[in-house]
Amino acid sequence: MGAGPADTLHLPGGSPVHRLPPQCKIAAVCCFVMLVVATPREAFPAFAAYALLLACVAAAGRVPPRHLLKRMLIEVPFVAFAVLLPFVAEGPRTEVLGLSVEGLWGAWNILAKGTLGVAASVLLASTTQLRSLLRGLERLRLPPLLVQIASFMLRYADVLAGELHRMRLARLSRGFDARGPRHWGVLAKTAGALFIRCYERGERVHLAMLSRGGTGTMPRSDEEAATRAEWATAACLPLLALLVCLGGWTL
């Protein structure tokens, strides 16, 4: 499988976080995110503690803050929604300076938990290659069909980007430059042609796989299972997060 556009998130390295088996890191991140979501929105110190835990993981994985913040820009649409929420929230309304208090709580809830979840996901992608993530999902007993779908999706994202780039160069070589609504028809035809090209490419790849003895199942990985020490190391993050979550509910 090629690297694909998503593999640009990965930062090569030999840190302790990089060396952990992927299944351990996936399980730790999933548990961490669930604990963040379960934390009451009024527990401000708990969210600060979660951020500190992620900062420690980033330091242990040698992930630069600039890389982390740059990759977290994907969260911008959710931030925009959180900013608008105080103005459109429904239900019992208590006005403070023209804003709904219930809407403010909802905006904070989305912003805090969403940011922590995105940061944890970026750290996972920065310290684990895509192929390793897929092997980790296999180790965690995810249904093989879902693993295959994810594998082909990641692979063909790169193929799709390549086809789109070639079509864009073809348009530019013919003097086309989309600058307004009057060009939307051409762009719509481009999208249709892109769909047909990708469908035909998929058919050719399927026939090529069958001619090479493909059976519809991915080859099993011979990677060794994680040791107890590696599971214990990965469990540090969710265990500390559990303590923070319990503290948020009790305090």
Beta strands, then each sheet from edge to edge (+ up, - down):
strand 1: 95-96
strand 2: 99-100
sheet 1: 1+ 2-
end
